[in-house]
Amino acid sequence: MGLEHVLNATSVAVVGASKKETKRGYQAIKTLLNQGFEGRIYPVNPKEKSVLGFPCYGKVSEIEGHVEMVLITTPAATIPEILDDCGKKGVAGVVIVAGGFGEMGQAGKDLEKEIITIARKHKIRVIGPNTSGMMNLHTNMNLVGLKDVPKGHIALISQSGNMALSLITEAAIKSRQGFSYYVGIGNEADLKFHEYLGFFQEDPNTRAILMYVEGMRDGRRFLQQAYQTTRKKPIIMLKSGRSATGKLSAGSHTGALAGMSEVARTAFQRAGIIVIEDSDALFPAAETLAGLPHIKNQSVAILADGGGHATIAADKLTDLGVNIPPMGEKTREKLKTLLPVGASTRNPVDIAGGGDENPAVLADCAEIMLHDPKVGGLLVVGLFGGYNIRFAESLGFVEEDAAHRMGKLVKDMGKPIVVHSLYNYARPHSLDLLRYYNIPVYDSVEVGCKSISALSEYGNYLRSYQAKRKFIFSKGKKSKTRGREIFKKARMERRKALYEHEAKELIGLHGGQLSRSRLVHSREEAVAAASAMDDPVAMKIVSPDILHKTEAGGVQLNLCGDQEIGDTYEHIMESAVRYDQGARIHGILMEPMMKGGLELIMGTKMDDQFGPVIMFGIGGTLVEVLKDVVFRVLPISERTARRMIERIRSVELLNGFRGSPPVDRKAIKHLLLTISEIVGSYNDIQEIDLNPVIAYEEGLAVADARILLKKDEDLTDW
Amino acid sequence: MGLEHVLNATSVAVVGASKKETKRGYQAIKTLLNQGFEGRIYPVNPKEKSVLGFPCYGKVSEIEGHVEMVLITTPAATIPEILDDCGKKGVAGVVIVAGGFGEMGQAGKDLEKEIITIARKHKIRVIGPNTSGMMNLHTNMNLVGLKDVPKGHIALISQSGNMALSLITEAAIKSRQGFSYYVGIGNEADLKFHEYLGFFQEDPNTRAILMYVEGMRDGRRFLQQAYQTTRKKPIIMLKSGRSATGKLSAGSHTGALAGMSEVARTAFQRAGIIVIEDSDALFPAAETLAGLPHIKNQSVAILADGGGHATIAADKLTDLGVNIPPMGEKTREKLKTLLPVGASTRNPVDIAGGGDENPAVLADCAEIMLHDPKVGGLLVVGLFGGYNIRFAESLGFVEEDAAHRMGKLVKDMGKPIVVHSLYNYARPHSLDLLRYYNIPVYDSVEVGCKSISALSEYGNYLRSYQAKRKFIFSKGKKSKTRGREIFKKARMERRKALYEHEAKELIGLHGGQLSRSRLVHSREEAVAAASAMDDPVAMKIVSPDILHKTEAGGVQLNLCGDQEIGDTYEHIMESAVRYDQGARIHGILMEPMMKGGLELIMGTKMDDQFGPVIMFGIGGTLVEVLKDVVFRVLPISERTARRMIERIRSVELLNGFRGSPPVDRKAIKHLLLTISEIVGSYNDIQEIDLNPVIAYEEGLAVADARILLKKDEDLTDW
């Protein structure tokens, strides 16, 4: 069932309704009343006859009217019975406020499972448990008991009640923007992040989605949904719990695991989500994205009065990856006619006191600058809004006129303006006028920078969307009969991993380039195989019982000539038997030795929140030293594969150095995509480890390949 | 002359005094009057008889009374004459407001030189030019014309007028702390950063020094002063102009060069300066350091009400390098008796709603937590100050009591508390009480974190100060007679560099470990030299005329046996002559080949602001790829040498990898200190380049050494 009857419910019952002012069950009803909820309100409490003038019911099932939503304020232990009763009444959704579930040890986890079972049986959707509640600001269904929440166009999903309170407070005192919905995600026991996303994506009152996240229960489905949603509406997210202590802190109150921070961040960004690191910039970025057109060319002009703010803004925007292009010659000439001699017209444009007697010159400059085709958006830093305070009161009216002009300019040009003002604290009318036109105003230069950079980042994303594939595995579609057989055999033999030659065969089946390797079973076969290869060769034992091949004397390198190869065959066999007399031995794998080239590492791992992730980096002897690897959530597109390659710190190694030629990036990209396809084609893979992969000027060679199988109980789908 | 009569002047003349309200020459006198300047005021303007009731003088020299300080508000061209006149009167200092000097092309630079020459002649100290002015808030000598600047204990030095205005505004509206002095540094034409530092260090009204810097004229003297000052008082600095555009922006209005950002930051931090990256945290960090005891063990406890803020704070403090130790068992037991079941007592401590009916529980927790010896300071995040707003009005009084208790706790324990409150905007009385006790309160979790981390960073610095040497070269003290001869000879021969063998000899003279190398002049000498070395050897041409030795066939490696070595001697000589018939040839340098080992790079460069800087990193074939080098301003202490080694990204290469043994870190440290000593001992060195230096399990070998000489015109002292 969709969330329409839950989030847009037209009737609400409050279980635990109370006459005591300090009780949640009182505050909820009082707030529904005061804020003017448009639907029906039913207090439920067997001990009361009426609450705040409404007749009170013993149970939800006793209510005669239709009930879509139920707010449950009673303790954890009472929930199963109440849910069953709600089921009888056929309610669509409930909010469970109580803690004491998944976040509180095994007993809590069991109780959480129980209530979810009951809810599923009755097709009741559950918000929480362990949540501050939810609000629909457009119908005034306020189930949080918090007064004066500003109404607007941002849907807020938060995993922390006090962060929600912070954001709501910030909106109320510093902005003209507000919220369409608030959802306290709680333990995500039933309703999960991605389901709210799907709803808000279609909601006409929502223009941007703001999220505070500590950990997710199903990161993969969230990402799949986010890929859809961000095409239509921006998502702004702060993901905390990055540090070890932060994770503990998050764990201690949400019951969900905080995840690998680097993987998570890049995964979110690939899905078009604007990831915010500083909580100060969280609401501002959402406010800006909800109100202003995005930036189409990643370029911003800075307009300042005085150097300091301009310099700080230039530093910060550069950090954020935004271009600050020099103004065109014509633009500079026009600006010079307006500004004093000491002014800078390059970019940042510094009017250098040129507005002291006429702050409207800032609107003149803004108009000239936004008409420059190099400029995608404008950041104004400094004193605007306070020339009346700093110089002469009458300048306030001039600033108001300038504000109207800047507001209309944004509309006419389809380019955004964001303003920093050190007089923001005084709440001058001119700044309120800017906000009326959706131009946000901040007292922090850095927050202004982050906000306008969010418009640039979102613009970039939408522009590049064409290049993206869908974030969905074409499950099993590309699997091969022979590939399925390999896994089937390994499972039947109860192995934890494929043999190296099987792993390589699988990669070959999916189009991966491999060295020519052969499995041999006698001295004669070994000699014959070697003669068909370039000298020297490598020889490795193949046995399900010998995990540490080198220790067992099962790996020999750099072998030449029939005699040496034949002797080595026998030597390896003997060592293997000495190492483990009962070991099953399937033969010896022979391969030409890799010469020269650059050692790389590729592989996949399984992340708790996001499922399979792929890794790429510098391999061989340098892997432990450089720790130069990048991760991405699978599957990956061609573009992402290319970016992974470009993103390693030592990318210049790929260009060749000290005389060695550049390596074959196309082949690397191709192998990464092959790995992505393999993981998507079979459900058996826990982990892939190709190390080293040798990259040459033309082509690659996979020198060693390991594919670990999932445990039987983990054979779930991602 | 000291700055006493400048910054603490008891009499002020204002040149350019005016009756027009919009003129700086009016505002200055009006402000001196209104703010209650304690000294004498003399307007100077030949066109006026009187200004604001004071008699007006035609020139400064016509004033009959004593004049210590002169504020000059007239344009650039008028300054030389006015300065000369001030000289006649014997004034101590002037503020030159006008722009049009060093920041404005060659003509401006020339004019700046001229006025400094005049000032020096008369022993007048100059603030500016191109400055917003200066203020002494304790005598109310306000030469900026800015009203209502809060008085307090922070000395502010700013290279941007609008940043100063931002910081002053922030202090006025968000803090109870204020300023002892403000200095607009302007072009730093005469008075430089380090001179103000020296003055503020001794000033009894100053507890912390706050700086906004874009570029410095003499970074080295500033650092030398900062090493002294930070032992007594904290310095808090934002250095902007990091990015290319930021540098341009800074350059466009200060006339000073913005410097290498990484070198600058580490140099400042080594001198004990608290470097701030975000302007939002700049005043808060100064406010906190001016009012609270520093943290002695780099450890902070977090006290929160609700998870979100706690998690964000834990992430941020971790990023900032602050420890968040788990509370001791006894502490946790005590906390548990106070808090509800859902609370966390580890660290962060989350009272989880435990203050809803009694916010004083936060003071109880604070007391328990600060008594834990693991806790060096406390960060309170969340709702404190707003329980009366969120829950019931009467709780405000309880919060006030809690504020008094926390304030006294800081005094009693000598440990700091910093508070974040999302109700800060409402200015509740309880939060003002906290500020009365010097406990700062912020609306941003991140700013709170940065502020308390500044206390930790400063505490760390003071603790480690014992380990530091003075930041002064013992000029020439350790130079050797033979070393001076080497440089003298090279200069006489008009060479740009020392020969390799000279460079190596110099390093040897100062105790650096070297390979045994010999300069030979015949086939026979070459063979004899080789027989005294281990096979194989390297041979290199030594000629002042052959810069590119390899191109000239002048470098041959891996040579063994008398025949090969003899032939190679002749071959090299022939190649050299073919390459350049007129080349002077001093012989061939013979060395044993370096075998195995790890290639490092060491060297020095000359920075515009900070003079000689030393570099250390991974060398050889990896240097271009890894770009893994660290820089520090010279001279370095043993501790800094050790830290440089630890700071490279690939430090694990030094520990040995894949079977190779760890390298000799002591020898590396020793060679770094040798380089530091050499640069300090001779004034001739422009650049040193030792690449590669081969590090072994025991000892090093300098495989190639280049020492470039300064140009004659650059032979100034650092």
Interface residues (C-beta under 8 A of the other chain):
Chain A: T22 G99 G100 M104 S158 Q159 S160 G161 N162 M163 A164 L165 S166 T169 E170 I173 Y212 E214 L238 S240 G241 R242 S243 A244 T245 G246 L248 S249 A250 S252 H253 T254 D278 S279 D280 I302 A304 D305 G306 G307 G308 H309 A310 T311 I312 A314 D315 L317 T318 D319 I324 G342 S344 R346 N347 P348 D350 A352 E357 G382 L383 R390 F391 A392 L422 Y423 Y425 S444 V445 E446 V447 T621 E624 V625 L626 R649 S650 E652 L653 F657 R658
Chain B: T22 G99 G100 M104 S158 Q159 S160 G161 N162 M163 A164 L165 S166 T169 E170 I173 Y212 E214 L238 S240 G241 R242 S243 A244 T245 G246 L248 S249 A250 S252 H253 T254 D278 S279 D280 I302 A304 D305 G306 G307 G308 H309 A310 T311 I312 A314 D315 L317 T318 D319 I324 G342 S344 R346 N347 P348 D350 A352 E357 G382 L383 R390 F391 A392 L422 Y423 Y425 S444 V445 E446 V447 T621 E624 V625 L626 R649 S650 E652 L653 F657 R658
